[in-house]
Amino acid sequence: MGLFTDWKARRAAEQQAREATRWVVIDTETSGLDMVNDRLIALAGVAVDVSGRQPCVRVADSFEVVLACPPDLQLDEVARRNILLHGVGRGEQRGGLELRDGLLRLREWMAGAPCLAFHAKFDATMLDRASRSELGRPWPEPWLDLAVLARVLHPDLPHRHLDDWLTHFQLDVGQRHRASSDAWATAELLQCLWPAWMGGEKPLAPWAQAQQWLEARRWVGAS
């Protein structure tokens, strides 16, 4: 795909996002935080229906795969600790999907829905890098970052980490740092943010409303 084709695909996906009533909350688990050299070890997501007055998390419409570890990969101590943190052992990885198959299954489940994540830049970069490498095309769907939106909607709160927001809204998560649990927690955070998100007198459609909040943040130069 050329640059112009990529641009057209992104524009079309952004327009589709403005009209979508099914969003997907994505979480990736990786061997570390290096977006160039670390690898994906698990992919997960949960769908959210935003057609009503309050987002509805769809338990039955969820996704999770563990990815296979290359047999000749030598992990350093940091990578081993990170993988154990996510609760994904080498045995589970040996039975995991190849990265290309995992990406194809994720994209099939997404069905073109727009994406949300907490600290979305990391997930978006890792998935775009993998998609270019394994599928030969960039990641076209647009992203919203709930870490940024939470600060925009609640500027009086000092929170920066997902755990801070979960504690603030008294959300209980079964197993943090497991992709499926973190995706679920992020979807519940979306529900908690919704009253402020859509609380204006004449709110736009939800995706467009989020973009308006973010654009206002850029104008005032918020960090």
C-alpha positions as CSV (number, residue, x, y, z in Angstrom):
1,M,0.0,0.0,0.0
2,G,1.3,3.5,-0.9
3,L,1.2,6.5,1.4
4,F,-1.9,7.9,-0.4
5,T,-3.7,4.6,-0.1
6,D,-2.8,4.5,3.6
7,W,-4.1,8.0,4.1
8,K,-7.4,7.2,2.4
9,A,-7.8,4.1,4.5
10,R,-7.2,6.1,7.7
11,R,-9.6,8.8,6.6
12,A,-12.3,6.3,5.8
13,A,-11.7,4.5,9.2
14,E,-12.0,7.8,11.1
15,Q,-15.3,8.6,9.4
16,Q,-16.5,5.1,10.2
17,A,-15.5,5.6,13.8
18,R,-17.7,8.7,14.1
19,E,-20.7,6.6,13.2
20,A,-19.8,3.3,14.9
21,T,-21.9,2.1,17.8
22,R,-19.5,-0.9,18.6
23,W,-16.1,0.1,19.9
24,V,-13.4,-2.3,21.0
25,V,-11.1,-1.9,24.0
26,I,-7.7,-3.4,23.3
27,D,-4.9,-4.5,25.6
28,T,-1.6,-6.0,24.6
29,E,0.9,-7.7,26.8
30,T,4.5,-7.5,25.8
31,S,7.9,-8.7,26.9
32,G,8.9,-5.2,27.8
33,L,8.3,-1.5,27.1
34,D,10.7,-1.1,24.2
35,M,8.3,-0.5,21.2
36,V,11.1,-1.3,18.7
37,N,12.7,-4.5,20.1
38,D,10.2,-6.1,22.5
39,R,7.6,-8.5,21.3
40,L,3.9,-9.1,21.7
41,I,3.0,-12.0,24.0
42,A,-0.8,-11.7,24.3
43,L,-3.7,-9.8,22.6
44,A,-7.1,-9.2,24.2
45,G,-10.1,-7.0,23.7
46,V,-13.7,-6.5,24.7
47,A,-16.5,-4.9,22.7
48,V,-18.5,-1.9,24.1
49,D,-21.9,-1.0,22.7
50,V,-22.2,2.9,22.8
51,S,-25.6,3.1,21.1
52,G,-27.5,3.8,24.4
53,R,-27.2,6.4,27.1
54,Q,-24.5,4.4,28.8
55,P,-21.8,2.2,27.3
56,C,-22.6,-1.5,27.7
57,V,-19.7,-3.9,27.9
58,R,-20.4,-7.1,26.0
59,V,-19.1,-10.0,28.0
60,A,-19.8,-12.5,25.2
61,D,-18.1,-10.2,22.6
62,S,-14.6,-10.5,23.7
63,F,-11.2,-11.8,22.5
64,E,-8.0,-13.2,23.9
65,V,-5.0,-15.1,22.4
66,V,-1.6,-16.0,23.7
67,L,1.1,-15.8,21.1
68,A,3.7,-18.4,20.5
69,C,7.2,-17.8,21.7
70,P,9.8,-18.3,18.9
71,P,11.6,-21.6,19.9
72,D,15.1,-20.1,19.4
73,L,14.4,-16.9,21.3
74,Q,16.8,-16.2,24.2
75,L,15.1,-14.1,26.9
76,D,17.1,-11.9,29.2
77,E,16.1,-11.6,32.9
78,V,14.1,-8.4,32.4
79,A,12.0,-10.1,29.7
80,R,11.4,-13.2,31.8
81,R,10.2,-11.0,34.7
82,N,7.8,-9.1,32.4
83,I,6.3,-12.3,31.0
84,L,5.8,-13.7,34.5
85,L,4.2,-10.4,35.5
86,H,1.5,-11.0,32.9
87,G,0.9,-14.5,34.1
88,V,1.9,-16.0,30.7
89,G,4.4,-18.8,31.1
90,R,6.6,-20.4,28.5
91,G,4.4,-23.5,28.5
92,E,1.3,-21.4,27.6
93,Q,3.3,-19.7,24.9
94,R,4.5,-22.9,23.4
95,G,0.8,-23.7,22.7
96,G,0.1,-20.2,21.5
97,L,-0.7,-18.9,18.0
98,E,1.8,-17.6,15.6
99,L,1.9,-13.8,15.5
100,R,0.4,-13.6,12.0
101,D,-2.5,-15.9,12.9
102,G,-3.1,-14.0,16.1
103,L,-3.3,-10.7,14.3
104,L,-5.6,-12.1,11.7
105,R,-8.0,-13.4,14.3
106,L,-7.9,-10.1,16.2
107,R,-8.7,-8.2,13.1
108,E,-11.6,-10.6,12.2
109,W,-13.0,-10.1,15.7
110,M,-12.7,-6.3,15.5
111,A,-14.6,-6.2,12.2
112,G,-13.3,-2.6,11.6
113,A,-14.4,-1.2,14.9
114,P,-12.5,1.8,16.3
115,C,-10.1,1.1,19.1
116,L,-9.6,2.4,22.7
117,A,-6.9,1.7,25.2
118,F,-5.3,3.1,28.3
119,H,-2.0,4.6,27.1
120,A,-3.1,3.8,23.6
121,K,0.1,5.0,21.9
122,F,2.0,1.9,23.1
123,D,-0.7,-0.6,22.0
124,A,-1.2,1.2,18.7
125,T,2.6,1.3,18.0
126,M,3.1,-2.4,18.8
127,L,0.1,-3.5,16.7
128,D,1.0,-1.3,13.8
129,R,4.6,-2.6,13.8
130,A,3.4,-6.2,13.9
131,S,0.8,-5.6,11.2
132,R,3.3,-4.0,8.9
133,S,5.7,-6.9,9.5
134,E,3.3,-9.8,9.4
135,L,0.4,-8.6,7.2
136,G,2.2,-6.1,5.0
137,R,-0.1,-3.2,5.8
138,P,-0.5,-0.6,8.6
139,W,-3.1,-0.6,11.3
140,P,-5.9,1.5,9.8
141,E,-8.4,1.8,12.7
142,P,-8.2,5.0,14.8
143,W,-7.5,5.0,18.5
144,L,-8.7,6.9,21.5
145,D,-6.5,7.1,24.6
146,L,-8.5,6.8,27.8
147,A,-5.4,7.9,29.8
148,V,-5.5,11.2,28.1
149,L,-9.3,11.6,28.1
150,A,-9.5,10.8,31.8
151,R,-7.2,13.7,32.6
152,V,-9.1,16.0,30.2
153,L,-12.5,15.1,31.8
154,H,-11.2,15.2,35.4
155,P,-8.4,17.8,35.3
156,D,-8.7,18.3,39.1
157,L,-7.4,14.7,39.7
158,P,-3.7,13.9,39.7
159,H,-4.0,10.4,38.5
160,R,-1.8,9.1,35.8
161,H,-1.8,5.3,36.0
162,L,-4.7,2.9,35.4
163,D,-4.5,1.6,39.0
164,D,-5.1,5.2,40.2
165,W,-8.2,5.5,38.2
166,L,-9.5,2.1,39.2
167,T,-9.0,3.0,42.8
168,H,-10.7,6.4,42.4
169,F,-13.8,4.8,40.8
170,Q,-13.7,1.8,43.1
171,L,-13.4,-0.7,40.3
172,D,-12.2,-4.1,41.3
173,V,-10.1,-6.0,38.8
174,G,-9.5,-9.7,39.1
175,Q,-6.0,-10.0,37.7
176,R,-4.1,-6.9,36.7
177,H,-1.5,-7.2,34.0
178,R,-3.4,-10.0,32.2
179,A,-4.5,-8.6,28.8
180,S,-8.1,-9.7,29.1
181,S,-8.5,-8.3,32.7
182,D,-6.8,-5.0,31.8
183,A,-9.1,-4.6,28.7
184,W,-12.1,-5.3,30.9
185,A,-10.9,-2.7,33.5
186,T,-10.4,-0.1,30.8
187,A,-13.9,-0.7,29.5
188,E,-15.3,-0.2,33.0
189,L,-13.2,3.0,33.3
190,L,-14.9,4.2,30.0
191,Q,-18.3,3.7,31.7
192,C,-17.2,5.8,34.6
193,L,-15.9,8.6,32.4
194,W,-19.1,8.6,30.3
195,P,-21.2,11.2,32.3
196,A,-18.4,13.8,32.0
197,W,-17.7,12.7,28.4
198,M,-21.3,13.2,27.2
199,G,-22.5,15.7,29.8
200,G,-22.7,18.8,27.6
201,E,-26.0,20.4,26.7
202,K,-25.8,19.3,23.1
203,P,-23.2,16.6,22.9
204,L,-21.9,15.3,19.6
205,A,-21.8,11.6,18.7
206,P,-19.5,10.0,21.2
207,W,-16.3,9.6,19.0
208,A,-16.6,13.1,17.7
209,Q,-17.3,14.4,21.2
210,A,-14.0,12.8,22.3
211,Q,-12.1,14.4,19.5
212,Q,-13.6,17.7,20.5
213,W,-12.3,17.3,24.1
214,L,-8.9,16.4,22.8
215,E,-8.8,19.3,20.4
216,A,-9.7,21.7,23.2
217,R,-6.9,20.2,25.2
218,R,-4.4,20.8,22.4
219,W,-5.5,24.4,22.2
220,V,-4.8,25.1,25.8
221,G,-1.5,23.3,25.6
222,A,-2.3,20.8,28.4
223,S,0.3,18.1,29.2
